[in-house]
């Protein structure tokens, strides 16, 4: 429960810190490939949050800034794309 609250707090902080930071070409946020970005993609993103390349659960498609770790910065890009 604490981890979930911390992740939500991190995501909320990203709204403030990284809103509007998306660059052209970074906006492929349909993580499950169903043709739409929706709640299912948010859930997938959240499951990858905090994971780095090489770790179980890392999803390269969620690493929108390409730094090798899915972070609040990536979530900020994800949100600004939608």
C-alpha positions in Angstrom: 0.0 0.0 0.0 2.8 2.4 0.9 4.6 1.7 -2.4 1.4 2.3 -4.4 0.8 5.6 -2.6 4.5 6.6 -3.2 4.2 5.8 -6.9 1.0 7.8 -7.1 2.7 10.7 -5.4 5.6 10.4 -7.8 3.2 10.4 -10.7 1.4 13.5 -9.4 4.7 15.3 -8.9 5.5 14.6 -12.5 2.4 16.4 -13.6 3.8 19.5 -12.2 7.4 19.1 -13.1 7.2 17.6 -16.6 4.0 18.8 -18.1 4.5 19.8 -21.7 7.9 18.2 -22.1 7.1 15.8 -24.9 9.0 16.2 -28.1 7.9 15.1 -31.6 8.2 11.4 -32.1 8.0 10.6 -28.4 4.3 10.1 -28.3 3.7 6.4 -28.9 1.8 5.8 -25.7 -0.4 2.9 -26.9 1.6 0.4 -24.8 -0.7 -2.6 -25.4 -1.0 -2.0 -29.1 -4.8 -1.9 -29.2 -4.9 1.3 -31.2 -5.8 3.6 -28.4 -4.1 5.1 -25.4 -6.4 4.4 -22.4 -6.5 3.2 -18.8 -5.0 -0.1 -19.8 -1.9 1.7 -21.1 -1.7 3.7 -17.8 -1.8 0.4 -15.9 0.9 -1.0 -18.0 3.0 2.1 -17.6 2.6 2.0 -13.8 3.7 -1.6 -13.7 7.0 -0.6 -15.4 7.5 2.5 -13.3 10.9 2.4 -11.5 12.2 -0.5 -13.7 15.5 -0.2 -15.6 16.7 -1.9 -18.7 17.7 -5.5 -17.9 15.3 -5.7 -15.0 12.3 -7.9 -15.0 9.2 -5.8 -15.8 11.1 -3.1 -17.8 9.2 -2.0 -20.8 11.2 -0.1 -23.4 8.1 1.4 -24.9 7.4 3.1 -21.5 10.9 4.6 -21.4 9.8 7.6 -23.4 12.9 9.6 -22.9 15.2 6.7 -23.6 17.4 7.0 -20.5 17.1 3.3 -19.7 14.7 3.7 -16.7 11.0 4.3 -16.5 10.6 7.3 -14.3 8.3 10.2 -13.5 9.9 12.1 -16.4 8.6 9.4 -18.8 5.2 9.6 -17.2 5.2 13.4 -17.7 5.9 12.8 -21.4 3.2 10.1 -21.4 0.6 12.6 -20.0 1.6 15.5 -22.2 1.1 13.3 -25.3 -2.5 12.6 -24.4 
